[in-house]
Amino acid sequence: MTTTEEPQEHAVAKTVDKAQYLVCVVLVVVGAFLIYDAVTLEAGFAKVDPVGPKLFPIVIGVILILLAIVLAVAIPRGSVGEADAGEDVDPNMPSDWRTVGMLVGVFVATILLVNPLGWAITGALLFAGAATILGSRHYVRNIVIGAVLSVGSFYAFYSGLGIPLPAGILDGIL
């Protein structure tokens, strides 16, 4: 006895991730700002430059707007990225807002303390604080690595790029 099975169509409904439209809006806003800022930019010391200071911000702004358009077209089609199999993250777990809040606090403290204390001290505290918040329990090592990174970046900016970072209370020592 033979049976014929009718093929069952599995109608898989494409889910549209509407939160991605926010990414489109951010891309358009940043791209438009870059274009506006580049158009209103004065040439200044770059008058002798054949390309000028306006070209790259305009190109980046146009690319951002084009990427927003491509993403806006792909979203309703249900185009979503494939989850990374090697990722050890459970997407069903709630967000850890406590950690996010503490990291925001460290960044705000960095903004407030960078002028009075200087980059060398504040950068070390930024690294040590962020590393500790994210789970490192090697407090002394965090501070030492932060100090090396912040002093190194201080001299890289000052000597290498000619951009002075605030020295703060170490102004005569650094």
Secondary structure, 3 states (H helix, E strand, C coil): CCCCCCCCCCCCCCCCCCCHHHHHHHHHHHHHHHHHHHHCCCCHHHHHCCCCCCHHHHHHHHHHHHHHHHHHHHCCCCCCCCCCCCCCCCCCCCCCHHHHHHHHHHHHHHHHHHHHHCHHHHHHHHHHHHHHHCCCCCHHHHHHHHHHHHHHHHHHHHHHHCCCCCCHHHCCCC
